[in-house]
């Protein structure tokens, strides 16, 4: 999934195939503003989200990562904004 701007943040949602088992897991990275266009300010390093969930398709895992990003970055989304 290509990166997307949500508010002032750049979000990368991805899916990683499980090794030794069928399924996909959701991964998320969030970057904040940087004054240097060649550098991204990593405020939420790439990591697995929704730890208890395994998805049958890559698209489902990416959609879950996107849902988590929206929860974290939108007002009233019940998630703390990255600092």
N, C-alpha and C positions, 0 to 999 in steps of 0.2 A: 504494500500500500504506500503511495507516495506521501511525503510529508505534507502537513496541513497547518495553517495558522488558526489558532483558537485564541482570540484576544491578542495579547502581546507575546504569546508563546508559539513556538514551532513544535509540532507534535509528530512523532514517528510511531506508528502502530505497525507491529509485525507479528508473524506467527513462526514458531519454531517446531519442527517435527520432532516427536519423541524418538529416542533411540531405544530399540528393543521392545517397543510396544506401539500399537497403532494410535494415531491421534496427533493433535496439534495443541500447543499452549500459546497463550497470548503474552506478547512482550510490548513494553511501552518505554519510550524515551521522550523527555520534554526539555526543550532548550529555551532559554530566555534571551533577551536583547543583549547584543554585544556591540561596542563601538567599533570593533574591527570586523569588516565584512568577511574576512577569511577565517574567523574564529566564531564558534558557537559556544555560548555560555550554558553548559550542561547543568540544569537544576534538578533533574530527575534522571539519573543514569539508566541506561538500558537494563531492564530487569523484567522478570516474569511478574505478571499481575493475575489476579483471580487464581490463586495458588491451588485451590481444590478442583479447578475445572480443567477437563480435557475435552477438546472439540474434535469432531469427526472430519472437519474440513479446515483448510487454511483460511478461507474467507470468514468462517464463524469465529475463529480465534482472533483475526484482525478486527472484526466488528466488536468483539468483547473488549479488546484493548482500546478501541475508539470510545466505547461507552465509559470505560474507566477514566479516560482522559477528560471527557466531558464532565463527569462527576467531580473530578478534581479541579477543573478550571472554570466552571460556570458558577455564577452566584446561586446559592441555594442548592448546589449540587451535592451537599453533604460531605464534601471532601475538602481538606485543607489545601490552600493554594501553596505551591512551592515558593520558597523564599530565595 
